[in-house]
Amino acid sequence: MDILERIIAHKKKEVAQLMLEVSIKKLVASPNFKREPISLKKALKRENSTGIIAEFKRQSPSKGVINNEATVVDVTEGYLEANVAAQSILTDTKYFG
C-alpha cells in the first residue's frame, strides 16, 4: 500500500468515526452550513490575480516535519501580504501535522 492509499484508508476510518459522533442534522443546523462558499475559481480568475495557491502544512508524509515553529497565523498573514490568490491549509493531524 502506497502513502496515498494509507492516507485514504485512515481518512475513511476517521470520517466514519466522526459520522458516529456528529449527526447530519447537527451539521445542517450549524452556523457555517448556510454560509456562502468562497470560490477558488473566482479568486484565480480575478483581475490582477497572482494565480498562486499557497499551502500551509506542518509536515509532509514523504518529507516529514517541514517547520514545527511556524504558526498558521504568521504564515497565512504572510501569504495575504504577498497577495496570493488562495490558500490551502492542511488540517489533517496524522499526515500533515
LINTA-V283068 format. One record per residue. SS is DSSP state (H for helix, E for strand, L for the rest). PHI is phi in whole degrees, 0 to 359 (999 if undefined). Layout:
ss->SS phi->PHI
ss->SS phi->PHI
This chain:
ss->L phi->999
ss->L phi->278
ss->H phi->298
ss->H phi->297
ss->H phi->295
ss->H phi->294
ss->H phi->298
ss->H phi->298
ss->H phi->298
ss->H phi->296
ss->H phi->295
ss->H phi->298
ss->H phi->294
ss->H phi->298
ss->H phi->294
ss->H phi->300
ss->H phi->295
ss->H phi->296
ss->H phi->294
ss->H phi->287
ss->H phi->274
ss->L phi->231
ss->L phi->283
ss->H phi->300
ss->H phi->302
ss->H phi->293
ss->H phi->297
ss->H phi->297
ss->H phi->279
ss->L phi->289
ss->H phi->302
ss->H phi->282
ss->H phi->297
ss->H phi->264
ss->L phi->291
ss->L phi->285
ss->L phi->292
ss->L phi->277
ss->L phi->270
ss->H phi->295
ss->H phi->301
ss->H phi->296
ss->H phi->297
ss->H phi->285
ss->H phi->267
ss->L phi->302
ss->L phi->301
ss->L phi->69
ss->L phi->293
ss->L phi->285
ss->L phi->76
ss->L phi->266
ss->E phi->252
ss->E phi->271
ss->E phi->239
ss->E phi->241
ss->L phi->207
ss->L phi->277
ss->E phi->209
ss->E phi->233
ss->L phi->301
ss->L phi->268
ss->L phi->252
ss->E phi->80
ss->E phi->295
ss->L phi->263
ss->L phi->200
ss->L phi->283
ss->L phi->272
ss->L phi->293
ss->L phi->258
ss->H phi->299
ss->H phi->295
ss->H phi->299
ss->H phi->293
ss->H phi->290
ss->H phi->295
ss->H phi->298
ss->H phi->297
ss->H phi->298
ss->H phi->298
ss->L phi->278
ss->L phi->63
ss->L phi->294
ss->L phi->287
ss->E phi->201
ss->E phi->231
ss->E phi->246
ss->E phi->243
ss->L phi->281
ss->L phi->249
ss->L phi->293
ss->H phi->287
ss->H phi->298
ss->H phi->259
ss->H phi->237
ss->L phi->71
